[in-house]
């Protein structure tokens, strides 16, 4: 055993190592340590590849591990061939190692740009920080969207979202409740499902033209519910655009303003109609009178203005009370209205005073005929709450353009003619006259009818008898 451990007389094959045992052991120990190190590296690489299956270049790592393993083998054979002359085996291993090293060197250079592109730890940290910020923004956006979704779901406003073709993609519960449709009945259908057929097509044309230009639109539409009821909708529509500015959707927010519309109509009726008789009041009468004047000027036609005052009404109102008096006024208004054409206007000016506008007259005699008919209608007996009542009407008539072309003057003249009729004995009509003395007109009885009305017209046209009507 001592002889085996003693190298003083040993001569290595192929390497003399200066014939020094210390040099021999230096090489043997060094190669042994290299072998141990080289053999441990491939196993570490193999463990890494097995655990990290997501690595992009694992084949390169396997090739590199093989190269290291072969390098370790060459060092192992270097120790072996120190005592055993297996030089062919050592040469073959070196040849294989050379091929592996050449393959590794040939493949690593093309792969180098890709390896360089792999982010460093600092870059990964920066990317992670950026991703964290993006994720936080997404979370904030998601929270905002959730809040908006809840707001729309619980909003009292009716909200729908459509594509650019008007196909409904979303509707909130308020919209379903307001229109009577279920969500499944609306999704996938065009908004025209709500159309009533009464909205002016020009409004729809303006709506789509405005939206196609990328602008918001606001207006009122008359729509129809599922049960067929009509309702007024105050609508606001805004286009939704993508990052390139292209319109992708439309968001429509609407409110049912039917009650407001009804209130507006009520206010309008209170402003322009007499609440008792439901006839036009003085304000609407003046407006209609101005319109009649404009039409008469445009068409070169005649119209007549009649002022009417009830005879003996004050006595009935004072003796029987306002309730009976009001019912009597309502009945008088209806009788006056039934004697007129659809284009004529009868208005209550206040108290027991009424006014009539007769448009598009061919001659003054037409005003006489209608005045006669109004007197006959008012003079007929009344039965109000068990009371047999009788009133008559005095009527004053002014003509455009014969008497004047100014509205205020025509009103003054009609009022003047009314008092002339009252002074002449009531229960009759009178034209306006410049004569200083009132002119009494023969009252046509119901029995004489149209014959007497014709006589009155003839009398009214005789200046010598009736005071200047020509």
C-alpha positions in Angstrom: 0.0 0.0 0.0 2.8 2.3 0.8 4.3 1.7 -2.6 0.9 2.6 -4.3 0.7 5.9 -2.4 4.3 6.8 -3.1 4.8 8.5 -6.5 8.5 9.0 -6.1 9.3 6.2 -8.5 6.1 6.7 -10.7 6.4 8.0 -14.3 3.0 9.0 -15.8 2.1 8.0 -19.3 2.5 10.9 -21.8 3.0 13.6 -19.2 6.1 13.9 -17.1 4.9 16.8 -15.1 8.6 17.6 -14.6 8.9 14.3 -12.8 7.5 16.1 -9.7 4.8 14.4 -7.6 3.6 17.8 -6.4 3.0 19.0 -10.0 1.2 15.7 -10.7 -1.2 16.1 -7.8 -1.8 19.7 -8.7 -3.1 18.7 -12.0 -5.1 15.7 -10.7 -6.8 17.6 -7.9 -7.5 20.6 -10.2 -9.1 18.4 -12.9 -11.0 16.5 -10.2 -12.5 19.7 -8.9 -13.3 20.9 -12.4 -15.1 17.6 -13.1 -17.2 17.9 -10.0 -18.1 21.5 -10.9 -18.8 20.8 -14.6 -21.0 17.8 -13.7 -23.0 19.8 -11.2 -23.9 22.6 -13.7 -25.8 20.4 -16.2 -27.9 19.0 -13.4 -28.7 22.5 -12.2 -29.7 23.5 -15.7 -31.8 20.4 -16.1 -33.6 21.1 -12.9 -34.2 24.7 -14.1 -35.6 23.6 -17.4 -38.0 21.1 -15.8 -39.3 23.6 -13.3 -39.6 26.6 -15.7 -41.5 25.2 -18.7 -42.2 28.7 -19.8 -38.6 29.5 -20.9 -38.4 30.4 -24.5 -34.9 29.1 -25.2 -34.8 25.9 -23.1 -33.2 24.0 -26.0 -30.2 26.3 -25.8 -29.9 25.7 -22.1 -30.0 21.9 -22.7 -27.3 22.2 -25.4 -25.2 24.4 -23.1 -25.6 21.8 -20.3 -24.5 19.0 -22.7 -21.4 21.1 -23.6 -20.5 21.6 -20.0 -21.0 17.9 -19.2 -18.7 17.0 -22.1 -16.1 19.5 -20.9 -16.2 17.8 -17.5 -15.8 14.5 -19.1 -12.6 15.6 -20.9 -11.1 16.7 -17.6 -12.1 13.3 -16.1 -10.3 11.5 -18.9 -7.3 13.7 -18.4 -7.0 12.3 -14.9 -7.7 8.8 -16.2 -5.1 8.9 -19.0 -2.5 10.0 -16.4 -2.3 6.3 -15.4 -4.2 4.5 -18.1 -3.3 5.1 -21.7 -6.8 5.2 -23.2 -5.9 8.0 -25.6 -8.5 6.9 -28.3 -11.3 7.3 -25.8 -10.0 10.6 -24.6 -9.7 11.8 -28.2 -13.2 10.7 -29.1 -14.6 12.5 -26.1 -12.7 15.6 -27.0 -14.0 15.4 -30.6 -17.6 15.2 -29.3 -16.9 18.1 -27.0 -15.5 20.1 -29.9 -18.7 19.5 -32.0 -20.9 20.5 -29.0 -18.8 23.6 -28.4 -19.0 24.5 -32.1 -22.7 24.0 -32.2 -23.1 26.1 -29.1 -21.0 28.9 -30.5 -22.7 28.8 -33.9 -26.2 29.0 -32.3 -25.6 31.5 -29.5 -24.7 34.4 -31.8 -28.0 34.5 -33.7 -29.7 34.0 -30.4 -27.8 36.8 -28.7 -30.2 39.7 -29.9 -33.1 37.9 -28.5 -31.4 37.2 -25.3 -30.4 40.9 -25.1 -34.0 41.9 -25.7 -35.1 40.0 -22.5 -35.8 42.7 -20.0 -33.4 43.2 -17.1 -34.5 43.1 -13.5 -34.6 46.9 -13.5 -36.7 47.0 -16.7 -39.0 44.3 -15.3 -39.4 46.4 -12.2 -40.3 49.4 -14.2 -42.7 47.4 -16.4 -44.3 45.9 -13.3 -44.7 49.4 -11.9 -46.3 50.6 -15.2 -48.6 47.5 -15.2 -49.5 48.2 -11.6 -50.5 51.8 -12.6 -52.5 50.5 -15.6 -54.2 47.9 -13.4 -55.1 50.6 -10.9 -56.6 52.7 -13.7 -58.5 49.7 -14.9 -59.8 49.1 -11.4 -60.8 52.8 -11.1 -62.5 52.6 -14.5 -64.3 49.4 -13.5 -65.4 51.0 -10.3 -66.7 54.0 -12.2 -68.4 51.8 -14.8 -70.0 49.8 -12.0 -71.2 53.1 -10.4 -72.5 54.4 -13.6 -74.3 51.1 -14.3 -75.9 51.2 -10.9 -76.8 54.9 -11.4 -78.5 54.1 -14.7 -80.2 51.0 -13.3 -81.7 53.0 -10.4 -82.2 56.3 -12.3 -85.7 57.6 -12.8 -84.7 58.8 -16.2 -85.3 56.4 -19.1 -82.0 55.4 -20.7 -81.3 53.4 -23.8 -78.1 52.7 -25.7 -78.2 51.8 -29.4 -75.7 51.1 -32.2 -75.3 53.5 -35.1 -78.2 51.8 -36.9 -80.6 52.6 -34.0 -80.8 49.0 -32.7 -81.3 48.9 -29.0 -78.5 47.2 -27.0 -79.3 48.4 -23.5 -82.3 49.8 -21.7 -82.6 50.5 -18.0 -85.5 49.4 -15.8 -87.0 52.9 -15.8 -87.3 52.7 -19.6 -89.1 49.4 -19.4 -91.4 50.7 -16.7 -92.2 53.9 -18.6 -92.9 52.2 -21.9 -94.5 48.9 -20.7 -92.0 46.8 -22.6 -89.9 44.1 -21.1 -86.1 44.2 -21.7 -86.1 41.1 -24.0 -88.8 42.8 -26.1 -86.6 45.8 -26.8 -83.1 44.4 -27.1 -82.3 43.8 -30.8 -85.1 46.0 -32.1 -84.9 49.4 -33.6 -86.1 52.5 -31.6 -88.8 52.9 -34.2 -90.7 50.3 -32.2 -91.7 53.3 -30.0 -92.9 55.5 -32.9 -96.5 56.8 -32.7 -96.8 57.9 -36.3 -97.8 61.4 -35.2 -94.4 63.0 -35.0 -93.4 65.2 -37.9 -91.0 63.3 -40.2 -88.9 66.6 -40.4 -88.1 66.2 -36.7 -86.7 62.7 -37.3 -84.7 64.0 -40.3 -83.2 66.8 -38.2 -82.5 64.2 -35.4 -80.5 61.8 -37.6 -78.7 64.6 -39.5 -77.5 66.1 -36.2 -76.3 62.8 -34.8 -74.5 61.8 -38.0 -72.6 65.0 -37.7 -71.4 63.9 -34.3 -73.5 66.5 -32.4 -76.0 66.0 -29.6 -79.7 66.4 -30.2 -82.5 67.5 -27.9 -86.2 67.7 -28.6 -89.7 66.4 -28.0 -91.2 63.3 -29.6 -94.7 61.9 -29.4 -94.1 58.2 -28.8 -96.3 55.2 -28.1 -96.2 52.7 -25.2 -96.7 49.0 -25.5 -100.4 49.3 -24.6 -100.9 51.8 -27.3 -101.1 54.9 -25.1 -99.3 58.0 -26.5 -96.9 59.9 -24.3 -94.7 63.0 -24.8 -91.0 62.3 -24.4 -88.3 65.0 -23.8 -85.3 63.3 -25.4 -81.6 64.0 -25.2 -79.3 61.9 -27.5 -75.5 62.0 -27.5 -73.1 60.1 -29.8 -70.4 57.8 -28.3 -67.1 57.9 -30.2 -64.1 55.6 -30.1 -60.4 56.6 -29.9 -60.3 57.5 -33.6 -63.4 59.7 -33.3 -65.7 57.3 -35.1 -69.3 57.0 -33.8 -70.0 53.6 -32.3 -73.1 54.1 -30.2 -75.8 56.5 -29.2 -77.0 57.1 -25.6 -80.5 58.5 -25.2 -81.9 59.9 -22.0 -85.6 60.7 -22.0 -88.4 61.8 -19.6 -92.1 61.4 -19.9 -93.4 65.0 -20.0 -97.0 64.1 -20.7 -98.2 65.7 -17.4 -96.1 68.8 -18.2 -97.7 68.9 -21.6 -101.1 68.6 -20.1 -100.3 71.3 -17.6 -99.1 73.5 -20.5 -102.4 72.9 -22.3 -104.3 73.7 -19.1 -102.3 76.9 -18.7 -102.9 77.8 -22.3 -106.7 77.2 -21.9 -106.7 79.3 -18.8 -104.8 82.1 -20.7 -106.9 82.0 -23.9 -110.2 80.5 -23.0 -113.1 81.5 -20.8 -113.2 79.0 -17.9 -117.0 79.2 -17.7 -118.2 78.9 -21.3 -114.9 77.4 -22.7 -115.1 79.9 -25.5 -112.1 82.0 -26.5 -111.5 84.9 -24.1 -110.6 88.5 -24.9 -106.9 87.7 -25.4 -107.5 84.9 -28.0 -110.2 87.0 -29.6 -107.8 89.8 -30.2 -105.3 87.4 -31.7 -107.9 85.8 -34.0 -109.0 89.3 -35.0 -105.5 90.2 -36.0 -105.3 86.9 -38.0 -108.6 87.7 -39.7 -107.3 91.2 -40.7 -104.1 89.7 -42.2 -106.0 87.1 -44.2 -108.5 89.8 -45.4 -105.7 92.0 -46.6 -103.9 89.2 -48.3 -106.9 87.8 -50.1 -108.7 91.2 -50.6 -111.7 89.9 -48.7 -114.3 91.3 -46.3 -114.9 90.3 -42.7 -117.3 91.4 -40.0 -116.9 92.0 -36.3 -120.0 91.5 -34.2 -120.3 92.8 -30.6 -123.1 91.1 -28.6 -124.7 92.1 -25.3 -127.5 90.2 -23.6 -130.7 92.1 -22.8 -132.2 91.6 -19.3 -129.4 89.3 -18.2 -128.5 91.4 -15.1 -132.1 91.1 -13.8 -131.9 87.3 -14.1 -128.5 87.1 -12.5 -129.5 89.3 -9.6 -132.8 87.7 -8.9 -132.0 84.0 -9.4 -128.3 84.0 -8.4 -125.0 83.5 -10.1 -125.3 79.8 -10.5 -128.4 80.2 -12.7 -126.7 83.1 -14.5 -123.6 81.1 -15.2 -125.6 78.2 -16.7 -127.5 80.7 -18.8 -124.3 82.2 -20.1 -123.0 78.7 -21.0 -126.2 77.9 -22.9 -126.1 81.2 -24.7 -122.4 80.6 -25.7 -123.4 77.2 -27.2 -126.3 78.6 -29.1 -124.1 81.3 -30.6 -121.5 78.7 -31.5 -124.0 76.5 -33.3 -125.1 79.3 -35.6 -121.5 79.9 -36.9 -119.3 78.3 -39.5 -116.3 76.3 -38.4 -114.0 79.1 -39.6 -115.8 81.7 -37.5 -115.0 82.7 -34.0 -117.2 83.4 -31.0 -115.6 84.7 -27.8 -116.8 85.7 -24.4 -115.3 89.1 -23.5 -116.6 89.1 -20.0 -119.9 89.4 -18.1 -122.7 89.0 -20.6 -120.6 90.4 -23.5 -119.7 88.2 -26.5 -118.0 88.9 -29.8 -118.1 87.1 -33.2 -115.6 87.3 -36.1 -117.1 86.4 -39.4 -114.4 85.9 -42.0 -114.5 85.6 -45.8 -117.7 87.5 -46.5 -118.9 88.1 -50.0 -121.2 91.0 -49.1 -122.4 92.9 -46.0 -125.7 91.0 -46.2 -124.1 87.8 -45.0 -123.3 89.6 -41.7 -127.0 90.5 -41.5 -128.1 86.9 -42.1 -125.9 85.6 -39.4 -126.8 88.5 -37.0 -130.4 87.6 -37.5 -129.8 83.9 -36.8 -127.9 84.8 -33.6 -130.7 87.0 -32.4 -133.3 84.3 -33.1 -131.1 81.6 -31.3 -130.6 83.8 -28.2 -134.2 84.8 -28.1 -135.5 81.3 -27.9 -136.8 80.2 -24.4 -134.5 78.7 -21.8 -135.1 76.2 -19.0 -132.4 76.5 -16.3 -132.8 74.5 -13.0 -136.6 74.5 -13.4 -136.8 78.2 -14.3 -138.3 79.3 -17.6 -136.1 82.2 -18.7 -136.0 84.6 -21.6 -133.2 86.8 -22.8 -132.4 88.5 -26.0 -129.3 89.9 -27.7 -128.3 93.3 -29.0 -125.7 93.1 -31.7 -123.4 95.7 -33.3 -121.7 95.1 -36.6 -118.6 96.7 -38.1 -117.1 95.7 -41.5 -113.6 95.5 -42.9 -112.6 97.3 -45.0 -115.9 99.4 -45.5 -115.9 100.9 -42.0 -112.2 100.9 -41.3 -108.9 99.0 -41.7 -107.7 99.4 -38.1 -108.6 96.8 -35.5 -109.1 99.2 -32.7 -111.3 101.3 -34.8 -113.4 98.3 -35.9 -113.8 97.3 -32.3 -114.9 100.9 -31.4 -117.3 100.9 -34.3 -118.9 97.6 -33.4 -119.3 98.7 -29.8 -120.9 101.9 -31.1 -123.3 99.9 -33.3 -124.2 97.7 -30.3 -125.4 100.7 -28.3 -127.3 102.0 -31.3 -129.1 98.6 -31.4 -129.9 98.9 -27.7 -131.1 102.4 -28.0 -133.3 101.3 -30.9 -135.1 98.9 -28.6 -132.8 95.8 -28.0 -133.3 92.3 -29.5 -131.9 93.3 -32.8 -128.6 94.0 -34.7 -127.3 97.3 -36.2 -124.5 98.2 -38.5 -122.1 100.9 -37.6 -123.3 104.3 -38.9 -121.8 107.8 -38.9 -125.3 109.2 -38.5 -125.6 111.3 -35.4 -129.0 109.8 -34.5 -129.5 106.2 -33.7 -131.2 104.2 -36.3 -134.0 101.7 -35.3 -133.9 98.5 -37.2 -137.0 96.4 -37.6 -136.7 93.2 -35.5 -137.2 90.2 -37.7 -139.5 87.7 -36.0 -138.9 84.0 -36.3 -142.0 83.8 -38.5 -140.6 86.2 -41.1 -137.2 84.5 -41.1 -134.9 85.1 -44.0 -137.4 87.5 -45.7 -137.1 90.0 -42.9 -133.3 89.6 -42.8 -133.2 90.5 -46.5 -135.4 93.5 -45.8 -133.0 94.6 -43.0 -130.0 94.3 -45.4 -131.8 96.4 -48.0 -132.7 99.0 -45.3 -129.1 99.0 -44.1 -128.0 99.8 -47.7 -130.3 102.8 -48.0 -128.5 105.9 -46.7 -131.6 108.1 -46.6 -133.4 105.7 -44.3 -130.8 103.9 -42.2 -128.0 106.4 -41.7 -125.3 106.1 -44.4 -124.6 102.4 -45.0 -123.8 102.2 -48.7 
